[in-house]
Amino acid sequence: MTTDNTASDVWADTAYRSKSNEAWLAVNGRVSRIHRKKPKGKPRSEALRAANSVKSKIRARVEHVFAQQKAHMALFIRTIGIKRAEAKITLANLAYNMQRLIFHERRAANG
């Protein structure tokens, strides 16, 4: 675990919800934003559906960035050493951010 991450929320889908993961998050001062599963044999409650929907909106914003980098930038980390991997990810993030800046600048110019 790194110490430079100041965010405490952890976002994930239902596959990552377990008692051990929830306990680890609590011990390490993290806030679980992991989706909740539908109870077996029962219909999904409206509150559960609404809570998962809010979480999905946040996750989708982040997941689209990773999908863009993986598909269009051919981001595949296969390096020797963490520093080289970090450099490759940093360059991919920089390129992605430049693409987004150009997109927004063109959009603003066209009105």
N, C-alpha and C positions, 0 to 999 in steps of 0.2 A: 504494500500500500504506500502511496506517495503522500508526502506532507504538504505539497504545493497546491492541492485541490481544496479550495475553501468551500465548495458546494457540499451541502449535507444530504440533499435529496438523491435517491437512487430510483431511476425509472427503468422498468422492465415489464415483459409480458408474463402471463401466468406460469409459464414454464419455470421461472426462477423463484416462484413463491414456495417456500418450504419453512418448516419450523426452525431448522438450523440456519438458513439464510436470514430469516427475520431476527433470530437471536444474535447473529453476528452483526447485523446492522445496528441493533440496539446497543450492543456492547461498544461498538466503534463510533457511536454518536451520529449515526446516519438515519435519515428519515425514509421509510419505505414508501415508495410511490408505485409499487408493483401491483399489477392488475390482480383482481380477485376472481377466483373461479366460481362458476355457477354451482350451487349445491346439487349433488347427485339426486336424481329423481324428483327434483322440484323445479318450478319455473324460476327464471331469473327475476329478481325484484327490480322495480323501477329505480330504486336508489343505487343498487349495484350497477345497473346499466348506465346510469348517469355518471357515477364516479369513474367507471372504466372509460367512458366517452371523453371525459375531461383529461384523463391521463393519456389517452390515445392522441389527442390533439397536440400535446406537448411532445410526445415521442415521435410523432410523424414528422415534425419540423426537423428534428435531429436525424432521424433515419434517412430522410431524403438527401441530406448532405452526404452521408456515407454512401448511399446508393449512387449518387452522382459521381463521387470520386472513384468508386469501384468500377462503374460501368464506362464512364466517359474519359476518365483519366488513367484507366488501367492500373489503379492503385492496388498493388499486391505486395505485401511486405515479405521479402525473402532476403534478408540481409544478415550479415554476421555482426553481432553486437548491437546493443540497445541504442547507442549514439547514432549509428547509421540509420536505424529504423526511425528514430526520432527526427533525424534530418529529412528523411524521405516523406514522413507524415507532415512535417512543417512545410516543406515545399508544395505538397499537394494542397494543404490548407491555404497557403498563400495564393496559389493558382486559382483555387476555387473562389476565394474572396475577390480576386481581381476580376474574374468572370462575372461575379454578382455585381460588382461596382460598375462595370461596363454596361451590364443589363439595365441597372437602375438609372445610370446617366443617360442612356439612349431613350429610355422610357420617359424620363423627365423632359428631355429635349423635344420629343414628339408630342408632348402635351397630354 
